[in-house]
Amino acid sequence: MTTEAAATRAGALLGAVVFPYAVGRAEMTRHYHRTIVALTRYSPERFTHGALWTLPLSGLVVARPTRVGPKLGVLLVAAAVYLIWVGPVRAAIRFAAGHVVPTVLTLVAILVAGAVASPVGRHLYHMTDTGISAGLAAIAGALVVLAWRRDRHVLAVALASGLVTYFAYGLATERLMGVLADAEHLLAMGVGAVLELRWPAPPPAPAVPVVAGEPR
Protein backbone atom coordinates (compact mmCIF):
# COMPACT_ATOMS: atom_id res chain seq x y z
CA MET A 1 0.00 0.00 0.00
CA THR A 2 1.35 3.41 -0.95
CA THR A 3 1.67 6.22 1.56
CA GLU A 4 -1.03 8.18 -0.26
CA ALA A 5 -3.48 5.25 -0.14
CA ALA A 6 -2.73 4.68 3.54
CA ALA A 7 -3.36 8.37 4.29
CA THR A 8 -6.63 8.28 2.34
CA ARG A 9 -7.86 5.25 4.23
CA ALA A 10 -6.80 6.68 7.57
CA GLY A 11 -8.67 9.91 6.79
CA ALA A 12 -11.76 7.99 5.68
CA LEU A 13 -11.64 5.94 8.88
CA LEU A 14 -11.38 9.06 11.03
CA GLY A 15 -14.29 10.69 9.22
CA ALA A 16 -16.41 7.55 9.42
CA VAL A 17 -16.01 7.49 13.20
CA VAL A 18 -16.20 11.21 13.93
CA PHE A 19 -19.18 12.13 11.72
CA PRO A 20 -21.91 9.90 13.25
CA TYR A 21 -20.74 10.75 16.76
CA ALA A 22 -20.75 14.46 15.95
CA VAL A 23 -24.30 14.20 14.58
CA GLY A 24 -25.37 12.27 17.67
CA ARG A 25 -23.89 14.91 19.95
CA ALA A 26 -25.51 17.68 17.92
CA GLU A 27 -28.89 15.98 18.32
CA MET A 28 -28.50 16.36 22.07
CA THR A 29 -28.27 20.15 21.80
CA ARG A 30 -31.30 22.42 21.86
CA HIS A 31 -30.25 24.26 18.70
CA TYR A 32 -29.99 21.24 16.36
CA HIS A 33 -32.23 18.67 18.03
CA ARG A 34 -35.43 19.21 16.05
CA THR A 35 -33.67 19.38 12.68
CA ILE A 36 -31.62 16.22 13.21
CA VAL A 37 -34.60 14.33 14.59
CA ALA A 38 -36.64 15.32 11.53
CA LEU A 39 -33.88 14.06 9.24
CA THR A 40 -32.67 10.91 10.98
CA ARG A 41 -35.31 9.59 13.42
CA TYR A 42 -36.59 6.53 11.54
CA SER A 43 -39.64 4.55 12.57
CA PRO A 44 -41.95 2.35 10.49
CA GLU A 45 -44.73 4.83 11.18
CA ARG A 46 -42.78 7.81 9.90
CA PHE A 47 -41.46 5.90 6.89
CA THR A 48 -44.86 4.68 5.76
CA HIS A 49 -46.25 8.19 6.17
CA GLY A 50 -43.76 9.61 3.67
CA ALA A 51 -40.53 10.31 5.59
CA LEU A 52 -38.56 8.06 3.24
CA TRP A 53 -35.27 9.89 3.83
CA THR A 54 -35.16 8.72 7.43
CA LEU A 55 -34.33 5.15 6.39
CA PRO A 56 -30.88 5.88 4.88
CA LEU A 57 -30.11 8.86 7.12
CA SER A 58 -30.87 6.96 10.34
CA GLY A 59 -27.64 5.04 9.78
CA LEU A 60 -25.53 8.20 9.93
CA VAL A 61 -26.05 9.02 13.59
CA VAL A 62 -24.95 7.26 16.78
CA ALA A 63 -28.02 6.80 18.94
CA ARG A 64 -26.05 7.02 22.21
CA PRO A 65 -22.95 9.13 21.51
CA THR A 66 -21.95 9.35 25.18
CA ARG A 67 -21.56 5.60 25.59
CA VAL A 68 -19.69 2.95 23.59
CA GLY A 69 -20.65 -0.52 24.75
CA PRO A 70 -18.57 -3.65 24.13
CA LYS A 71 -20.71 -4.71 21.16
CA LEU A 72 -20.33 -1.39 19.35
CA GLY A 73 -16.65 -1.28 20.25
CA VAL A 74 -15.96 -4.68 18.66
CA LEU A 75 -17.93 -3.71 15.55
CA LEU A 76 -16.00 -0.44 15.24
CA VAL A 77 -12.67 -2.29 15.42
CA ALA A 78 -13.81 -4.85 12.83
CA ALA A 79 -14.98 -2.07 10.50
CA ALA A 80 -11.67 -0.24 10.93
CA VAL A 81 -9.68 -3.35 9.98
CA TYR A 82 -11.85 -3.93 6.92
CA LEU A 83 -11.60 -0.31 5.76
CA ILE A 84 -7.82 -0.28 6.14
CA TRP A 85 -7.54 -3.56 4.20
CA VAL A 86 -9.76 -2.73 1.21
CA GLY A 87 -10.57 0.99 1.29
CA PRO A 88 -13.57 3.20 2.01
CA VAL A 89 -15.66 2.46 -1.11
CA ARG A 90 -16.12 -1.24 -0.42
CA ALA A 91 -16.69 -0.51 3.27
CA ALA A 92 -19.34 2.13 2.47
CA ILE A 93 -21.21 -0.29 0.18
CA ARG A 94 -21.23 -3.00 2.86
CA PHE A 95 -22.34 -0.48 5.48
CA ALA A 96 -25.21 0.90 3.38
CA ALA A 97 -26.49 -2.56 2.43
CA GLY A 98 -26.25 -3.77 6.02
CA HIS A 99 -28.22 -0.79 7.25
CA VAL A 100 -30.95 -0.70 4.58
CA VAL A 101 -31.68 -4.37 3.78
CA PRO A 102 -32.33 -5.63 7.35
CA THR A 103 -34.35 -2.51 8.15
CA VAL A 104 -36.57 -3.06 5.10
CA LEU A 105 -37.02 -6.76 5.94
CA THR A 106 -37.90 -5.83 9.52
CA LEU A 107 -40.33 -3.20 8.25
CA VAL A 108 -42.13 -5.81 6.15
CA ALA A 109 -42.36 -8.15 9.15
CA ILE A 110 -43.73 -5.34 11.35
CA LEU A 111 -46.33 -4.36 8.76
CA VAL A 112 -47.43 -7.99 8.39
CA ALA A 113 -47.66 -8.34 12.17
CA GLY A 114 -49.71 -5.15 12.34
CA ALA A 115 -52.02 -6.39 9.60
CA VAL A 116 -52.93 -9.44 11.68
CA ALA A 117 -53.57 -7.23 14.72
CA SER A 118 -50.47 -8.33 16.63
CA PRO A 119 -49.88 -6.17 19.74
CA VAL A 120 -46.12 -6.57 19.25
CA GLY A 121 -46.41 -5.42 15.64
CA ARG A 122 -48.40 -2.34 16.66
CA HIS A 123 -45.83 -1.52 19.33
CA LEU A 124 -42.85 -1.86 16.98
CA TYR A 125 -44.63 0.21 14.34
CA HIS A 126 -44.22 3.30 16.51
CA MET A 127 -40.71 2.61 17.85
CA THR A 128 -37.70 4.50 16.50
CA ASP A 129 -34.65 2.71 15.14
CA THR A 130 -31.47 4.68 14.51
CA GLY A 131 -27.78 3.91 14.78
CA ILE A 132 -24.69 2.64 12.99
CA SER A 133 -24.47 -0.85 14.47
CA ALA A 134 -26.30 -2.73 11.69
CA GLY A 135 -24.07 -1.18 9.04
CA LEU A 136 -21.01 -2.05 11.10
CA ALA A 137 -22.29 -5.61 11.55
CA ALA A 138 -22.43 -5.96 7.76
CA ILE A 139 -18.82 -4.84 7.50
CA ALA A 140 -17.92 -7.38 10.19
CA GLY A 141 -19.62 -10.10 8.13
CA ALA A 142 -17.64 -9.00 5.10
CA LEU A 143 -14.45 -9.03 7.17
CA VAL A 144 -15.08 -12.66 8.13
CA VAL A 145 -15.12 -13.64 4.44
CA LEU A 146 -12.16 -11.42 3.57
CA ALA A 147 -10.07 -12.72 6.47
CA TRP A 148 -10.78 -16.31 5.41
CA ARG A 149 -9.75 -15.52 1.84
CA ARG A 150 -6.51 -14.05 3.11
CA ASP A 151 -5.79 -17.15 5.19
CA ARG A 152 -6.50 -15.35 8.47
CA HIS A 153 -8.64 -18.32 9.49
CA VAL A 154 -8.31 -17.80 13.23
CA LEU A 155 -9.51 -14.20 12.92
CA ALA A 156 -12.42 -15.23 10.68
CA VAL A 157 -13.61 -18.01 12.98
CA ALA A 158 -13.16 -15.98 16.16
CA LEU A 159 -15.01 -12.96 14.78
CA ALA A 160 -17.86 -14.97 13.26
CA SER A 161 -18.40 -17.25 16.25
CA GLY A 162 -18.03 -14.43 18.77
CA LEU A 163 -20.50 -12.05 17.13
CA VAL A 164 -23.06 -14.71 16.23
CA THR A 165 -22.97 -16.04 19.80
CA TYR A 166 -23.29 -12.53 21.22
CA PHE A 167 -26.25 -11.62 19.02
CA ALA A 168 -27.95 -15.00 19.54
CA TYR A 169 -27.60 -14.58 23.30
CA GLY A 170 -29.26 -11.18 22.97
CA LEU A 171 -32.17 -12.76 21.09
CA ALA A 172 -32.74 -15.09 24.03
CA THR A 173 -32.28 -12.65 26.90
CA GLU A 174 -33.01 -9.05 25.89
CA ARG A 175 -36.24 -7.09 25.79
CA LEU A 176 -38.22 -6.49 22.62
CA MET A 177 -36.14 -3.64 21.16
CA GLY A 178 -32.91 -5.47 21.92
CA VAL A 179 -34.24 -8.62 20.27
CA LEU A 180 -35.18 -6.62 17.18
CA ALA A 181 -31.74 -4.99 17.06
CA ASP A 182 -29.87 -8.30 17.39
CA ALA A 183 -32.04 -9.90 14.70
CA GLU A 184 -31.11 -6.99 12.41
CA HIS A 185 -27.43 -7.43 13.32
CA LEU A 186 -27.49 -11.11 12.35
CA LEU A 187 -29.24 -10.27 9.08
CA ALA A 188 -26.70 -7.50 8.43
CA MET A 189 -23.76 -9.85 8.99
CA GLY A 190 -25.28 -12.20 6.43
CA VAL A 191 -25.77 -9.36 3.95
CA GLY A 192 -22.16 -8.25 4.32
CA ALA A 193 -20.84 -11.79 3.98
CA VAL A 194 -22.90 -12.47 0.84
CA LEU A 195 -21.76 -9.21 -0.76
CA GLU A 196 -18.14 -10.05 -0.02
CA LEU A 197 -18.52 -13.56 -1.39
CA ARG A 198 -19.94 -12.23 -4.65
CA TRP A 199 -17.36 -9.44 -4.94
CA PRO A 200 -14.05 -10.32 -6.63
CA ALA A 201 -11.32 -10.93 -4.10
CA PRO A 202 -8.74 -8.12 -3.88
CA PRO A 203 -5.73 -8.98 -6.06
CA PRO A 204 -2.58 -10.09 -4.26
CA ALA A 205 0.21 -7.61 -3.87
CA PRO A 206 2.61 -7.71 -6.84
CA ALA A 207 5.84 -9.55 -6.25
CA VAL A 208 8.94 -7.42 -5.92
CA PRO A 209 11.39 -8.28 -8.74
CA VAL A 210 14.77 -9.51 -7.60
CA VAL A 211 17.75 -8.28 -9.56
CA ALA A 212 20.36 -10.93 -10.29
CA GLY A 213 23.15 -10.80 -7.77
CA GLU A 214 21.04 -8.93 -5.17
CA PRO A 215 20.79 -10.58 -1.76
CA ARG A 216 17.27 -12.02 -1.17
N, C-alpha and C positions, 0 to 999 in steps of 0.2 A: 504494500500500500504506500502510495506517495505521501509526502508531507502535506500537500494540498488536500488530498482526499481525506486524510486523517483529520485535518483541521475542519473540513466541511462536516464530517460526521460528528465530530465533537461539538461543533456549533449547533448542529441539528438536534443532538441529544440534549444540550443545555436548553434550547428553546422548547423542545417537547416536554421537558419537565417544568420549566419556569412558567410557561404560558397558562396551562390549566390551573396551576396553583395561584397565579396572579388573578385570574378571572374568579376563582373561588373566593379569594380574599376580598376582591372588589365587590362581590355579591353581598358580603357581610357589612358593607358600608351603607350609610343612609343615602348617599348621593347616587350610587350606581345600582342599588338593590333592585328597584322596580324594573329597570331596563334589562338587566341581566336575567332576571327571572322571566320576563316576557320572551326573551330570546332562547333561553336554554332549559327552562323547567318543563321537561317532557312528562306527559301522562297520557294514557290511552284516551281519556276524555278530551283533553286539549287537542290531541292529534286528530281524532275523528271529527272534531268540530272546526277543523281548518288550520290549526297551527302546525302545519307540516314541517316547518323549519326546525321545530324543537327536537325532532328525531335525530338529525345529524349533529346539531349544535349541542345537544345534551351530553355528547361525548367529549366536549372540549372544556369541561369545567370539573374540578375536583369537588365532590359534594361536601367533604369535611377537610378543608385545607389546613386546619390546625392540628390534625392528627393523622399519622401514617401508621396503620396497623401492620402486623407481620405479613398478612396476605398481600396487601398493596405493596409493601416493601419488596417482597420476593418477585412480584410481577414487574415492578420497576427495574429491578436488577436484570431479570430475564430479557426485558425489552431493550435495555441498554446494551447487553451483549449482542443481541440480534442486530440492532442498528449499527453498531460498530463493525460487525462482521460483513453486512451486506448493503448498508447504506440506508438513507432515510426514505427513498421512494418505495422500496419493497416493504419497509416497516409501516409506512403510512397506509399502504393498500391493505395489509393485514389488519391494522388497527381499525380502519373504516369498516371493513367487512365484518370484523368481530363485534363491532358496536351495533351495526345496522341489522345484520341478518338475525341474530338471536332476539333482538328487540321486536322485529317484525313478527317472528314466529311466536313470541310470547304474546304479542298484541292479538294475533289470530286466536290463540288459545283463550285469552281473556274474553274476547268478543263472543266466542262460541259458548264459554261458560256463562256469560251474561245472557245469552239468547235462551239458555235452558233454565234461567232463573236461579243460577247458583249464587248463594250469598258470598262465597269467596270471589267469584267472578265480578260481582258488583262492587265489592270492596277494592279489588285490584284495579278496577276501571278508573277509580278516582285517585289512586296513589301515584306519586311522582317517582321518576326513575332517571337519575342523572349520575354521571361519573365516568371515569376513564378505565375502570377495572375490566370491563368486558373486552374493550379494545386491547388492553394489555394482555389479557388471557389469550386472545387470538395470536398475538405475537409470541407468547410463550409456547403455544401449540406449534407454531411455525419453527420456533427454535428447537423443539424436540426433534422434528424431522431433519432440520439442517445439521444439528449436532450429530445425529446418527449417520447422515451422509458423509460427514467429515471425520468419521471414525471416533467421535467423542461419545462412545456408547454409554459410559458410566454417567456422564452428564445428562444424556437423553433419558435414560431409564430413571435416574434420580429425580429429574424435573417432572417427568410425566407421572410417575407413581406418587410423588409427593403432592403435586397439585390435585390430581384426581382424588386421592385419599382425602385431602383437606376439604375439597368441595363436596365430596360425597358425605363426609362427616357432617358438614353444614346442612345438607339436605335432610339428614336424620335428626338433627338436634336443634336447629334454629327456628325462629318464628317465621311467619308467613313471608315477610319481605326478604328475610335472609335466605329462605328456601328459594324464592324466585330469583334472587341475585346469583346464588350458586348454580342453579339450573342454567341460567344465562351464561355463566362462566364456563361450564362444561361444554355447552353448545359452541361458545366462542373458541375454545381450544380446538374443538373439532373442525370448525371453519378454517382456522389458521393452519392446522395441519394439512387439511385437504388442499388449500391453496398452495402451500409449499410443495406438496407432493406433485401437483400438476404444473408447477413452475419449473423451468429448466434449472438444474443445479448450477451454482456459480462455477465458472471455469477454474481449474487449478492454476495456481501461480506459475508463470513461465519459468522454466529452468534457467539458471544462470550459466551461460556458456563458459567453458573452461579452456583457457588458452594453453596450447601445448607448452610444457615446461613449467607451467605455474604450479605451485603447491596446491593440493586439494584441501 
